[in-house]
Amino acid sequence: MTRLILAALLLLLPLPSLAQPLALTTVTDWKAVYGRIEAKDRIPARSRLGGTLVALSVAEGDMVRAGQVLAEVVDEKIGFQLAAIDAVREALEAELANAKTELQRVNDLLARGVSTTQQADALRTQVQVLTGRLAANHAERQVLEQQAAEGRVLAPITGRVLTVPVAAGAVVLPGEAVATIGGGGFFLRLAVPERHATLLAEGDAIVIEGASGPTSGRLARLYPLIEGGRVIADVEVPGLPDAFVDARVLVRLPVGQRQALLVPEAAVSFRGGLDFVRAGGAERAVVLGGRHVIDGQPMVEVLSGLRPGDELESGHE
């Protein structure tokens, strides 16, 4: 019974506060910049033939595969040229058939000694000439057929259609872009002030602020050319959304490290417009800085009011 009374009295005594000395912690300074979602490859699908755009099968935002037909351009002159070549071919075939018949007749007469070898050689040469002209005619037709086939505008890569600057019925010139395709994956492109260029390195971890919370990426490339006081950098982000190309995204870059005095965020109390931290047996008014997450624990930086070595108290009385 006496032991139970002593145990109850011990429970009523104030619990000792747990004190831990404060020490400086290395923290990373972050620079907030905006990046743009861009495609690694942005290639225009160009018309190789000049003419009228008679068909257009894609619009902005469509997904296409490499080699897919996006549009068709027709040059009406090619049709007339093909018709002329076909007419010449028919005339040559008729002449060749007649020459072969004459050559066969002369060969028969020559075998009976009625005709001459000179006449047979002349007809044989004529057959060879007409055969060559037919071959040339066939080659000319193949050239025109290839030109007509080049009226099909093909997707150069697999990706998303970014722009379609023309419409069906428009007249296009050889080499004019019918659509622009973005593919090869997507990344963030940043323009960082040049004073931070020496503080960045390829492979650095990057924090991207998104609608669903912060995500991490990797600094993949730093470009050596500085334009307008800015350094261009590319950031690889797994699963980066590509629904909106050139969309701006808030990015935080590591631009340096320094020593800071951090306390757990739960150790800070707020009263009367001031922040207090209990240390060394008393509550001290402090001025707070930025917030950090150290090993998964939310911490806050103390700018003034505490010093390294002060004993931060936790627990209750």
DRENDO-1510 file (C-alpha; in Angstrom, 1 decimal, always signed):
<recs>
REC; n; res; u; v; w
REC; 1; MET; +0.0; +0.0; +0.0 .
REC; 2; THR; +2.9; +2.4; +0.9 .
REC; 3; ARG; +4.5; +1.7; -2.5 .
REC; 4; LEU; +1.3; +2.6; -4.3 .
REC; 5; ILE; +1.0; +5.9; -2.5 .
REC; 6; LEU; +4.7; +6.7; -3.4 .
REC; 7; ALA; +4.1; +5.9; -7.0 .
REC; 8; ALA; +1.0; +8.2; -7.1 .
REC; 9; LEU; +3.0; +11.1; -5.5 .
REC; 10; LEU; +5.7; +10.6; -8.2 .
REC; 11; LEU; +3.2; +11.0; -10.9 .
REC; 12; LEU; +2.1; +14.3; -9.5 .
REC; 13; LEU; +5.6; +15.7; -9.6 .
REC; 14; PRO; +6.5; +17.9; -12.6 .
REC; 15; LEU; +8.3; +16.0; -15.4 .
REC; 16; PRO; +11.8; +17.1; -16.1 .
REC; 17; SER; +12.3; +18.9; -19.4 .
REC; 18; LEU; +14.4; +17.3; -22.0 .
REC; 19; ALA; +17.1; +19.7; -23.2 .
REC; 20; GLN; +19.1; +19.4; -26.3 .
REC; 21; PRO; +21.9; +21.8; -27.3 .
REC; 22; LEU; +21.4; +23.7; -30.6 .
REC; 23; ALA; +23.9; +23.3; -33.4 .
REC; 24; LEU; +24.4; +24.8; -36.8 .
REC; 25; THR; +23.0; +22.9; -39.7 .
REC; 26; THR; +24.0; +23.1; -43.3 .
REC; 27; VAL; +21.0; +24.2; -45.4 .
REC; 28; THR; +20.6; +24.8; -49.2 .
REC; 29; ASP; +19.6; +28.1; -50.6 .
REC; 30; TRP; +17.1; +27.9; -53.4 .
REC; 31; LYS; +16.4; +30.3; -56.3 .
REC; 32; ALA; +12.9; +30.4; -57.6 .
REC; 33; VAL; +12.6; +30.7; -61.4 .
REC; 34; TYR; +10.1; +29.8; -64.0 .
REC; 35; GLY; +10.7; +27.1; -66.5 .
REC; 36; ARG; +8.9; +26.2; -69.7 .
REC; 37; ILE; +7.8; +22.7; -70.8 .
REC; 38; GLU; +9.4; +22.1; -74.2 .
REC; 39; ALA; +9.7; +19.1; -76.5 .
REC; 40; LYS; +13.2; +17.8; -77.0 .
REC; 41; ASP; +12.6; +17.7; -80.8 .
REC; 42; ARG; +10.4; +20.2; -82.5 .
REC; 43; ILE; +10.4; +19.5; -86.2 .
REC; 44; PRO; +8.2; +21.0; -88.9 .
REC; 45; ALA; +6.4; +18.7; -91.4 .
REC; 46; ARG; +7.1; +20.4; -94.7 .
REC; 47; SER; +5.5; +20.1; -98.1 .
REC; 48; ARG; +8.0; +18.9; -100.7 .
REC; 49; LEU; +5.6; +19.9; -103.5 .
REC; 50; GLY; +4.0; +23.2; -104.4 .
REC; 51; GLY; +0.3; +23.2; -105.1 .
REC; 52; THR; -3.1; +23.2; -103.4 .
REC; 53; LEU; -3.6; +21.7; -100.0 .
REC; 54; VAL; -6.6; +19.4; -100.7 .
REC; 55; ALA; -6.6; +17.4; -97.5 .
REC; 56; LEU; -5.6; +18.1; -93.9 .
REC; 57; SER; -6.1; +15.3; -91.3 .
REC; 58; VAL; -4.6; +16.7; -88.1 .
REC; 59; ALA; -5.2; +19.6; -85.7 .
REC; 60; GLU; -3.3; +21.1; -82.8 .
REC; 61; GLY; -2.9; +18.6; -79.9 .
REC; 62; ASP; -3.2; +15.4; -82.0 .
REC; 63; MET; -0.8; +12.6; -81.4 .
REC; 64; VAL; +0.8; +11.3; -84.6 .
REC; 65; ARG; +3.4; +8.6; -85.4 .
REC; 66; ALA; +6.4; +8.9; -87.6 .
REC; 67; GLY; +5.5; +8.5; -91.3 .
REC; 68; GLN; +1.8; +9.2; -90.8 .
REC; 69; VAL; +0.1; +11.2; -93.6 .
REC; 70; LEU; -0.8; +14.6; -92.2 .
REC; 71; ALA; -1.9; +16.4; -95.4 .
REC; 72; GLU; -2.0; +16.1; -99.2 .
REC; 73; VAL; -0.9; +18.7; -101.7 .
REC; 74; VAL; -1.9; +18.4; -105.4 .
REC; 75; ASP; -0.3; +20.1; -108.3 .
REC; 76; GLU; -2.7; +19.9; -111.2 .
REC; 77; LYS; +0.0; +20.4; -113.8 .
REC; 78; ILE; +1.4; +16.9; -112.9 .
REC; 79; GLY; -1.9; +15.3; -114.1 .
REC; 80; PHE; -1.6; +17.0; -117.5 .
REC; 81; GLN; +2.0; +16.0; -117.8 .
REC; 82; LEU; +1.2; +12.4; -117.0 .
REC; 83; ALA; -1.5; +12.4; -119.7 .
REC; 84; ALA; +0.9; +13.8; -122.3 .
REC; 85; ILE; +3.5; +11.1; -121.4 .
REC; 86; ASP; +0.9; +8.4; -121.7 .
REC; 87; ALA; -0.1; +9.7; -125.1 .
REC; 88; VAL; +3.5; +9.6; -126.2 .
REC; 89; ARG; +3.9; +6.1; -124.9 .
REC; 90; GLU; +0.9; +4.9; -126.9 .
REC; 91; ALA; +2.4; +6.4; -130.1 .
REC; 92; LEU; +5.8; +4.8; -129.4 .
REC; 93; GLU; +4.3; +1.4; -128.7 .
REC; 94; ALA; +2.4; +1.6; -132.0 .
REC; 95; GLU; +5.6; +2.6; -133.9 .
REC; 96; LEU; +7.5; -0.2; -132.1 .
REC; 97; ALA; +5.0; -2.8; -133.0 .
REC; 98; ASN; +5.0; -1.7; -136.6 .
REC; 99; ALA; +8.8; -1.7; -136.7 .
REC; 100; LYS; +9.0; -5.2; -135.2 .
REC; 101; THR; +6.5; -6.4; -137.9 .
REC; 102; GLU; +8.5; -4.8; -140.7 .
REC; 103; LEU; +11.7; -6.3; -139.2 .
REC; 104; GLN; +10.2; -9.8; -139.1 .
REC; 105; ARG; +9.0; -9.4; -142.8 .
REC; 106; VAL; +12.4; -8.3; -143.9 .
REC; 107; ASN; +14.1; -11.2; -142.1 .
REC; 108; ASP; +11.8; -13.6; -143.9 .
REC; 109; LEU; +12.6; -12.0; -147.3 .
REC; 110; LEU; +16.3; -12.0; -146.4 .
REC; 111; ALA; +16.2; -15.7; -145.7 .
REC; 112; ARG; +14.8; -16.3; -149.2 .
REC; 113; GLY; +17.4; -13.9; -150.7 .
REC; 114; VAL; +14.8; -11.3; -151.8 .
REC; 115; SER; +15.8; -8.5; -149.3 .
REC; 116; THR; +19.1; -7.0; -148.3 .
REC; 117; THR; +21.0; -7.0; -145.1 .
REC; 118; GLN; +21.2; -3.2; -145.0 .
REC; 119; GLN; +17.4; -2.9; -144.9 .
REC; 120; ALA; +17.2; -5.5; -142.1 .
REC; 121; ASP; +19.9; -3.6; -140.1 .
REC; 122; ALA; +18.0; -0.3; -140.5 .
REC; 123; LEU; +14.8; -1.8; -139.2 .
REC; 124; ARG; +16.7; -3.5; -136.3 .
REC; 125; THR; +18.2; -0.1; -135.3 .
REC; 126; GLN; +14.7; +1.5; -135.5 .
REC; 127; VAL; +13.4; -1.1; -133.1 .
REC; 128; GLN; +16.2; -0.5; -130.7 .
REC; 129; VAL; +15.7; +3.3; -130.8 .
REC; 130; LEU; +11.9; +3.0; -130.2 .
REC; 131; THR; +12.6; +0.6; -127.3 .
REC; 132; GLY; +15.0; +3.1; -125.8 .
REC; 133; ARG; +12.4; +5.9; -126.2 .
REC; 134; LEU; +9.8; +3.8; -124.4 .
REC; 135; ALA; +12.2; +3.2; -121.5 .
REC; 136; ALA; +12.9; +7.0; -121.3 .
REC; 137; ASN; +9.1; +7.6; -121.4 .
REC; 138; HIS; +8.6; +5.1; -118.5 .
REC; 139; ALA; +11.4; +6.9; -116.5 .
REC; 140; GLU; +9.8; +10.3; -117.1 .
REC; 141; ARG; +6.5; +8.9; -115.9 .
REC; 142; GLN; +8.2; +7.5; -112.7 .
REC; 143; VAL; +9.7; +11.0; -112.0 .
REC; 144; LEU; +6.2; +12.6; -112.3 .
REC; 145; GLU; +4.7; +9.8; -110.1 .
REC; 146; GLN; +7.3; +10.5; -107.5 .
REC; 147; GLN; +6.6; +14.2; -107.6 .
REC; 148; ALA; +2.9; +13.5; -107.2 .
REC; 149; ALA; +3.7; +11.1; -104.2 .
REC; 150; GLU; +5.7; +13.9; -102.6 .
REC; 151; GLY; +2.4; +15.8; -102.2 .
REC; 152; ARG; +1.7; +13.6; -99.2 .
REC; 153; VAL; +3.0; +15.5; -96.1 .
REC; 154; LEU; +4.4; +12.9; -93.6 .
REC; 155; ALA; +5.0; +13.2; -89.9 .
REC; 156; PRO; +8.8; +13.4; -89.4 .
REC; 157; ILE; +8.7; +12.0; -85.8 .
REC; 158; THR; +6.3; +10.5; -83.4 .
REC; 159; GLY; +4.8; +13.1; -81.1 .
REC; 160; ARG; +2.2; +15.8; -80.6 .
REC; 161; VAL; +1.1; +18.3; -83.2 .
REC; 162; LEU; +2.0; +21.7; -81.8 .
REC; 163; THR; +1.0; +24.1; -84.6 .
REC; 164; VAL; -0.9; +23.8; -87.9 .
REC; 165; PRO; -0.4; +27.2; -89.6 .
REC; 166; VAL; -2.4; +26.3; -92.8 .
REC; 167; ALA; -5.9; +25.2; -93.7 .
REC; 168; ALA; -7.4; +23.0; -96.4 .
REC; 169; GLY; -7.7; +24.7; -99.7 .
REC; 170; ALA; -4.6; +26.9; -99.1 .
REC; 171; VAL; -1.9; +27.2; -101.7 .
REC; 172; VAL; +1.5; +26.0; -100.3 .
REC; 173; LEU; +5.0; +26.4; -101.7 .
REC; 174; PRO; +7.7; +23.8; -101.7 .
REC; 175; GLY; +9.3; +23.6; -98.3 .
REC; 176; GLU; +6.5; +25.4; -96.5 .
REC; 177; ALA; +5.6; +24.0; -93.1 .
REC; 178; VAL; +2.2; +22.4; -92.8 .
REC; 179; ALA; +2.5; +21.4; -89.2 .
REC; 180; THR; +5.0; +21.4; -86.3 .
REC; 181; ILE; +5.6; +18.1; -84.4 .
REC; 182; GLY; +7.0; +18.0; -80.9 .
REC; 183; GLY; +8.4; +14.7; -79.7 .
REC; 184; GLY; +11.4; +12.8; -78.3 .
REC; 185; GLY; +10.2; +13.4; -74.8 .
REC; 186; PHE; +9.6; +16.6; -72.9 .
REC; 187; PHE; +11.7; +18.6; -70.4 .
REC; 188; LEU; +11.8; +21.9; -68.6 .
REC; 189; ARG; +13.9; +24.7; -70.1 .
REC; 190; LEU; +15.1; +27.4; -67.6 .
REC; 191; ALA; +16.7; +30.8; -68.0 .
REC; 192; VAL; +18.8; +31.3; -64.9 .
REC; 193; PRO; +20.5; +34.7; -64.1 .
REC; 194; GLU; +24.2; +34.4; -65.0 .
REC; 195; ARG; +25.4; +35.2; -61.5 .
REC; 196; HIS; +24.1; +31.8; -60.5 .
REC; 197; ALA; +25.7; +29.9; -63.4 .
REC; 198; THR; +28.8; +28.9; -61.4 .
REC; 199; LEU; +26.7; +27.5; -58.6 .
REC; 200; LEU; +24.9; +25.0; -60.8 .
REC; 201; ALA; +26.1; +21.7; -62.0 .
REC; 202; GLU; +24.7; +19.0; -64.2 .
REC; 203; GLY; +23.1; +16.3; -62.1 .
REC; 204; ASP; +21.9; +18.7; -59.4 .
REC; 205; ALA; +18.5; +17.9; -57.8 .
REC; 206; ILE; +15.8; +20.4; -58.8 .
REC; 207; VAL; +12.4; +20.9; -57.1 .
REC; 208; ILE; +9.4; +21.6; -59.3 .
REC; 209; GLU; +6.3; +23.1; -57.7 .
REC; 210; GLY; +3.2; +21.6; -59.3 .
REC; 211; ALA; -0.5; +21.6; -58.7 .
REC; 212; SER; -0.3; +18.2; -57.0 .
REC; 213; GLY; +2.7; +19.2; -54.8 .
REC; 214; PRO; +6.5; +19.5; -55.3 .
REC; 215; THR; +8.3; +16.9; -57.4 .
REC; 216; SER; +12.0; +16.4; -58.0 .
REC; 217; GLY; +13.9; +16.5; -61.3 .
REC; 218; ARG; +17.6; +16.5; -62.4 .
REC; 219; LEU; +19.6; +19.3; -64.1 .
REC; 220; ALA; +20.4; +17.5; -67.3 .
REC; 221; ARG; +22.3; +20.2; -69.3 .
REC; 222; LEU; +23.8; +23.7; -69.0 .
REC; 223; TYR; +24.3; +25.6; -72.2 .
REC; 224; PRO; +27.5; +27.6; -72.5 .
REC; 225; LEU; +26.1; +30.5; -74.4 .
REC; 226; ILE; +24.7; +33.4; -72.2 .
REC; 227; GLU; +22.0; +35.4; -73.8 .
REC; 228; GLY; +20.5; +38.5; -72.2 .
REC; 229; GLY; +22.3; +37.8; -69.0 .
REC; 230; ARG; +20.7; +34.4; -68.7 .
REC; 231; VAL; +22.1; +30.9; -68.7 .
REC; 232; ILE; +19.9; +28.3; -70.4 .
REC; 233; ALA; +19.5; +25.0; -68.6 .
REC; 234; ASP; +17.4; +21.8; -69.2 .
REC; 235; VAL; +15.8; +19.8; -66.4 .
REC; 236; GLU; +14.6; +16.2; -66.8 .
REC; 237; VAL; +11.4; +15.4; -64.9 .
REC; 238; PRO; +9.9; +11.9; -64.8 .
REC; 239; GLY; +6.3; +11.9; -66.0 .
REC; 240; LEU; +6.3; +15.6; -67.0 .
REC; 241; PRO; +2.9; +16.4; -68.4 .
REC; 242; ASP; +2.9; +17.3; -72.1 .
REC; 243; ALA; -0.7; +18.5; -72.5 .
REC; 244; PHE; +0.4; +22.1; -72.7 .
REC; 245; VAL; +3.7; +22.8; -74.4 .
REC; 246; ASP; +5.5; +26.0; -73.4 .
REC; 247; ALA; +3.5; +26.1; -70.2 .
REC; 248; ARG; +5.3; +27.9; -67.3 .
REC; 249; VAL; +6.2; +26.0; -64.2 .
REC; 250; LEU; +7.8; +27.3; -61.0 .
REC; 251; VAL; +11.2; +25.7; -60.3 .
REC; 252; ARG; +13.5; +26.0; -57.3 .
REC; 253; LEU; +17.2; +25.7; -58.1 .
REC; 254; PRO; +20.0; +25.0; -55.5 .
REC; 255; VAL; +22.3; +28.1; -55.7 .
REC; 256; GLY; +24.4; +27.6; -52.5 .
REC; 257; GLN; +24.8; +26.2; -49.0 .
REC; 258; ARG; +25.2; +27.9; -45.7 .
REC; 259; GLN; +25.1; +27.3; -41.9 .
REC; 260; ALA; +21.8; +28.0; -40.2 .
REC; 261; LEU; +20.4; +27.6; -36.7 .
REC; 262; LEU; +17.3; +25.4; -36.9 .
REC; 263; VAL; +14.7; +24.4; -34.4 .
REC; 264; PRO; +11.7; +22.1; -34.8 .
REC; 265; GLU; +8.6; +24.0; -36.0 .
REC; 266; ALA; +6.6; +22.4; -33.1 .
REC; 267; ALA; +8.9; +24.1; -30.6 .
REC; 268; VAL; +7.8; +27.6; -31.7 .
REC; 269; SER; +4.8; +29.3; -30.1 .
REC; 270; PHE; +3.1; +32.5; -31.1 .
REC; 271; ARG; +1.7; +35.0; -28.7 .
REC; 272; GLY; +1.0; +38.7; -28.9 .
REC; 273; GLY; +2.5; +39.0; -32.4 .
REC; 274; LEU; +5.8; +37.5; -31.3 .
REC; 275; ASP; +7.4; +34.0; -31.7 .
REC; 276; PHE; +8.8; +32.3; -28.7 .
REC; 277; VAL; +11.1; +29.3; -28.2 .
REC; 278; ARG; +11.7; +27.8; -24.7 .
REC; 279; ALA; +15.4; +27.4; -24.2 .
REC; 280; GLY; +17.7; +27.6; -21.1 .
REC; 281; GLY; +14.8; +27.5; -18.7 .
REC; 282; ALA; +13.0; +30.5; -20.1 .
REC; 283; GLU; +10.9; +31.5; -23.1 .
REC; 284; ARG; +12.9; +33.7; -25.6 .
REC; 285; ALA; +11.5; +35.9; -28.3 .
REC; 286; VAL; +13.0; +34.9; -31.6 .
REC; 287; VAL; +12.9; +36.2; -35.2 .
REC; 288; LEU; +12.3; +33.4; -37.6 .
REC; 289; GLY; +13.5; +32.8; -41.2 .
REC; 290; GLY; +12.6; +30.3; -43.8 .
REC; 291; ARG; +11.3; +26.8; -43.3 .
REC; 292; HIS; +13.2; +23.6; -44.1 .
REC; 293; VAL; +12.5; +19.9; -44.0 .
REC; 294; ILE; +15.4; +17.9; -42.4 .
REC; 295; ASP; +15.1; +14.1; -42.5 .
REC; 296; GLY; +11.3; +14.5; -42.9 .
REC; 297; GLN; +10.9; +16.8; -39.9 .
REC; 298; PRO; +9.7; +20.4; -40.5 .
REC; 299; MET; +12.2; +22.8; -39.1 .
REC; 300; VAL; +12.3; +26.6; -39.0 .
REC; 301; GLU; +15.4; +28.9; -39.1 .
REC; 302; VAL; +16.1; +31.2; -36.1 .
REC; 303; LEU; +17.7; +34.5; -37.2 .
REC; 304; SER; +18.0; +36.0; -33.8 .
REC; 305; GLY; +17.2; +35.2; -30.2 .
REC; 306; LEU; +19.1; +32.0; -29.9 .
REC; 307; ARG; +22.7; +31.0; -30.3 .
REC; 308; PRO; +24.5; +27.6; -31.0 .
REC; 309; GLY; +24.9; +25.7; -27.7 .
REC; 310; ASP; +21.6; +27.0; -26.2 .
REC; 311; GLU; +19.6; +24.1; -24.8 .
REC; 312; LEU; +16.3; +23.7; -26.5 .
REC; 313; GLU; +13.7; +22.4; -24.0 .
REC; 314; SER; +10.9; +20.0; -24.9 .
REC; 315; GLY; +8.4; +18.3; -22.7 .
REC; 316; HIS; +6.1; +19.9; -20.2 .
REC; 317; GLU; +6.0; +20.7; -16.5 .
</recs>
